Amino acid sequence: MPDTGVQQSNVRDLQAAVNALNMADEGVTRIRADVDATRHDLASHYTGSDGERFGGLVEKWQGQAQRIQDAVRALRSQLEEGIRQKQQEQGANVDAISERSARSDAVFDEMIGGR
C-alpha cells in the first residue's frame, strides 16, 4: 500500500510506542524474576524478624511491579486497538478514493465519448 502521509506516520508512531511498551514489560518481567531468585537465595540467610521483614518488602515490591505491568499491558492493548482502527480507517479511505476516482473516470469517459 502506498505511503499516505500523516495516517501512515501515526500508525508508525503508535507501533513504536507499542514496541517500547513491550520492551518495558519484558524488562519488568526480568527484574521481577531476578528479585524473586534473590529472595530465594537469601531466604536461608534471613531467618527471624529480619527475614520476615525482607520477605514482606519483596512481596510489596512485587505487588507494585505487577501494578506497573498491568498498566503497561493495558496501555499497550489500547495502542494496538488504535493501530487497528487507524489501519481500518486508512483502508476505508483508500477504498473511497478508488471508488470516486473510478466514478470520475467513468463520467469523463462518458463526456468524451458523448461528443
N, C-alpha and C positions, 0 to 999 in steps of 0.2 A: 504494500500500500504506500502511496507517495507520502512524503512528509507534508503535514498540513499545518505547520507552523505552531501556533500557540497551544492548540489542543495536544499535539504530539509532545511538545515541551512539558506541558502539565503532567502528562502521563509519565514521562521520564522522571520528572521531579518526584512524583508520588512513588514510583518504583525505587528511586534512590533512597527515599525515606523508609520504605519497607525493608530494603536491604540493610540500612543502618539499624533498624529495629531488630532484624534477625540477628545481626552481629551482637547487639546489646543483650538479647535474650540468651544467645549461646554463651556469652561472657559470664552472665549472672549464673547460668547453669553450671559452668565450670567452677566458678568461685564457690558456689554452694556445695558442690561435690568436694572441693578441697577443704572447706571448713568442716564438713561432716567427717572427712577422713582424719583431719587433725583432731577433732573431738574424740574420735575412737582411739587414735594413737595415744592421746593424753589421758584418756579415761582411767587407765591403770595407775597413773601418777597422781591424779587428783582424786582423793577419797575424802570423805567427810564433807564438812560445810563448804570448803573451797571448791571441791569438785561439783557439789550441788549448785553452787552459785555460777560456776563456769558453764555447766550444762544449761542452766536457766538463761544465761546470757546468749549462748549459742542458739537455743530454741527461739528466743526473742528475735535475734538477728535473722534466723531462717524464716520466721514469720514475716518480718519486714521485707526480706528479699523476695518472698513469694508474692507479697502485695505488689512489689515493683514489677515482677514478671507478669502478673495478671494484668497490670495497667499497660505494659508494653505490648502484650499479646492482644489486648482489646483495641489498642490504637492501631496495631498492625492490621487487624481484621477490618477496621473502619477504612484504613487507607486502601486495602485490597478491594473493598467494595467500591470505593471511589474510583479506582482504576477500572474496574469492570463497567461502572456507569459511564466513565469518560469514553471507553472504547466502544460501548454501545451507541453513545451519542455521536461519536465520530463516524461510526459505520452508517448510522441513520442519515447523518449529514451528507456523506459521500453518496449514498443511495439517492437522496433527494436532489442533489446536484446533477447526478447522472440522468435521473428521470426528467428534470427540467431541461437539461441540455438536449436530450433526445426529442422532447416536445418542440423545443426551439428549432432544431434541425428539421423536424417534420413541417413546421409552419413555414420555414424558409424555403424548403423544397417545394411546398405547395405554391407558395408565391411565385417562385421562379418558374415552376412547371406550368402555372396558370397563365403566363404571359404569352 
